[in-house]
Amino acid sequence: MGTKRRPSGQKRAAKVAARKRKLADRTPEPAPRGIETYPGPDTYDDGTAGLEEMRLTLAQVRADRELGPAEGSEEWATAVERHLDEIEAADLDESDCMYGIVEGRLFRTVGDTLAAASPTPAREEIRIFEASDGDVAVSGQTPPAQAMAFAVLLGWLSNRGPRPIPTTARERVPQWVRQHLGQGPADAVDRVVGILGTADERQAALAEPADELGGDFLPAMVWMAAALVAIYGGGDAASWLGPPEQ
């Protein structure tokens, strides 16, 4: 009797699972907030992770963004393999993969902020980035994971591109944050809401307020992104923030 052949979808799922088991043998315990779906930059804090593992992680990030939480399903496994093929074809390096992972985690954090109506997901995620930078940061320079997070968030908030920020956002965004996330986060957003304005206003908002807000500076940008999605995007982050950068 011949060996029974498994459907191609099951083969893909088994292949992804095998790669994840290989990755799990090399990585530390999950970071705070239970990063079950993909490890993220906290497992790459010393820059020694293999390129293969980082590419797989980025493929998982993109599959999650495309399908939502669907790990283990045949559709998810197929999406991971497709994204992995695209990533390998584009020959993305460690820096490219790291940026994509940070972007994917921030995208998920915006969704978590909306779902929980809480400032906590943003603060926790930024703390993970801070921990992942560790000793990697060069003295006098912005730590790498935080620098990538800033670049991603600024791209979402800058008043340029195919979806300009509505002029009403300067008033409505702090109001939304105050109503849904609390007075403290709203006060932080008030300090940096100029990011949503002109180039000069954005520059002013990125000067002293960044130092004054300290650990709430990047979370404030996440809260603004969540507010924009809620107010102008109908709560659909994928629609408002757009597709991930390739």
CORHUUR-V576972 format. One record per residue. N is the residue number from 1. RES is the residue in one letter. PHI is phi in degrees with one decimal (999 if undefined). D_FIRST is the distance of its C-alpha to the first C-alpha in whole Angstrom. Layout:
# CORHUUR-V576972
n: (N N)
res: (RES RES)
phi: (PHI PHI)
d_first: (D_FIRST D_FIRST)
This chain:
# CORHUUR-V576972
n: (1 2 3 4 5 6 7 8 9 10 11 12 13 14 15 16 17 18 19 20 21 22 23 24 25 26 27 28 29 30 31 32 33 34 35 36 37 38 39 40 41 42 43 44 45 46 47 48 49 50 51 52 53 54 55 56 57 58 59 60 61 62 63 64 65 66 67 68 69 70 71 72 73 74 75 76 77 78 79 80 81 82 83 84 85 86 87 88 89 90 91 92 93 94 95 96 97 98 99 100 101 102 103 104 105 106 107 108 109 110 111 112 113 114 115 116 117 118 119 120 121 122 123 124 125 126 127 128 129 130 131 132 133 134 135 136 137 138 139 140 141 142 143 144 145 146 147 148 149 150 151 152 153 154 155 156 157 158 159 160 161 162 163 164 165 166 167 168 169 170 171 172 173 174 175 176 177 178 179 180 181 182 183 184 185 186 187 188 189 190 191 192 193 194 195 196 197 198 199 200 201 202 203 204 205 206 207 208 209 210 211 212 213 214 215 216 217 218 219 220 221 222 223 224 225 226 227 228 229 230 231 232 233 234 235 236 237 238 239 240 241 242 243 244 245 246)
res: (M G T K R R P S G Q K R A A K V A A R K R K L A D R T P E P A P R G I E T Y P G P D T Y D D G T A G L E E M R L T L A Q V R A D R E L G P A E G S E E W A T A V E R H L D E I E A A D L D E S D C M Y G I V E G R L F R T V G D T L A A A S P T P A R E E I R I F E A S D G D V A V S G Q T P P A Q A M A F A V L L G W L S N R G P R P I P T T A R E R V P Q W V R Q H L G Q G P A D A V D R V V G I L G T A D E R Q A A L A E P A D E L G G D F L P A M V W M A A A L V A I Y G G G D A A S W L G P P E Q)
phi: (999 -73.4 -74.7 -72.0 -86.3 -86.4 -56.1 -59.7 -62.6 -67.0 -62.4 -62.7 -60.8 -65.8 -65.3 -64.1 -62.2 -64.4 -65.3 -67.6 -64.9 -62.3 -66.4 -63.1 -67.9 -106.3 -105.4 -76.3 -61.3 -57.7 -74.5 -54.9 74.1 62.5 -82.9 -80.6 -78.4 -155.0 -67.4 80.1 -65.6 -63.1 -92.2 -117.5 -68.8 -104.5 71.7 -101.9 -64.5 -68.7 -62.1 -60.4 -66.1 -67.2 -65.8 -63.3 -61.4 -63.3 -62.3 -66.2 -57.7 -69.0 -66.1 -64.2 -67.9 -74.0 -112.5 82.5 -62.0 -145.8 -57.9 94.6 -77.2 -62.9 -63.2 -65.2 -61.5 -63.3 -65.1 -60.5 -62.6 -64.5 -65.8 -64.0 -59.8 -66.1 -64.8 -68.1 -64.7 -80.1 55.7 -67.4 -93.9 -60.0 -66.5 -60.4 -65.6 -60.1 -61.0 -64.6 -65.8 -60.9 -60.8 -64.2 -67.9 -66.4 -58.6 -65.7 -66.5 -59.7 -63.7 -64.8 -62.3 -66.8 -67.1 -90.8 48.6 -145.4 -79.6 -64.6 -54.7 -65.7 -63.2 -65.3 -65.4 -66.2 -63.1 -64.1 -62.7 -60.7 -67.7 -67.6 -66.7 45.2 -87.4 -69.5 -60.5 -87.9 -53.5 88.8 -119.1 -68.2 -54.6 -59.4 -64.2 -68.2 -64.7 -66.3 -61.4 -61.3 -63.0 -61.5 -64.8 -63.9 -63.1 -72.9 -98.9 -67.3 -83.8 -156.7 91.1 -70.3 -128.9 -59.3 -70.6 -58.5 -62.9 -72.3 -64.2 -59.3 -95.6 -74.4 -64.2 -60.7 -63.0 -64.1 -62.5 -62.0 -70.1 -103.9 -115.2 115.6 -69.3 -59.0 -58.6 -64.4 -62.4 -65.0 -64.4 -56.7 -73.1 -121.5 -64.1 -61.2 -56.3 -79.4 -98.7 -74.9 -60.2 -66.5 -64.5 -65.2 -62.1 -65.3 -73.0 -99.6 -92.4 -60.7 -55.0 -60.5 -73.8 -67.9 -80.7 56.6 -68.1 -97.1 -67.0 -67.0 -57.0 -60.7 -69.2 -64.1 -62.0 -65.6 -61.9 -63.0 -63.3 -62.0 -62.3 -68.1 -79.5 -108.5 -108.8 61.7 82.0 -96.8 -63.4 -61.1 -70.4 -78.9 -79.4 87.0 -72.9 -66.3 -68.7 -93.2)
d_first: (0 4 7 9 12 15 18 21 23 21 21 25 26 24 25 29 28 27 31 33 32 33 36 37 37 40 42 44 44 45 48 50 49 46 44 40 39 40 42 45 48 49 46 47 51 51 50 47 44 42 42 38 38 41 40 37 39 41 38 38 41 41 38 40 43 41 39 41 39 36 34 30 30 28 31 32 30 30 34 34 31 34 37 36 35 39 40 39 40 43 43 45 46 47 50 48 46 48 50 47 46 50 50 47 48 52 50 48 52 54 51 51 55 55 53 55 58 59 60 58 55 57 59 56 54 57 57 53 54 58 56 53 56 57 59 57 60 63 66 68 65 63 60 57 55 58 59 56 56 60 59 56 58 61 59 58 62 64 66 64 62 60 61 64 65 67 71 71 68 71 72 69 67 69 70 66 65 68 67 64 63 67 70 69 67 69 72 69 68 72 73 70 70 71 68 68 71 72 72 75 74 71 72 75 72 70 73 75 73 70 72 73 70 68 65 65 65 62 61 64 62 59 61 62 59 58 61 61 57 59 62 61 57 57 55 52 52 49 52 55 54 52 49 48 50 47)
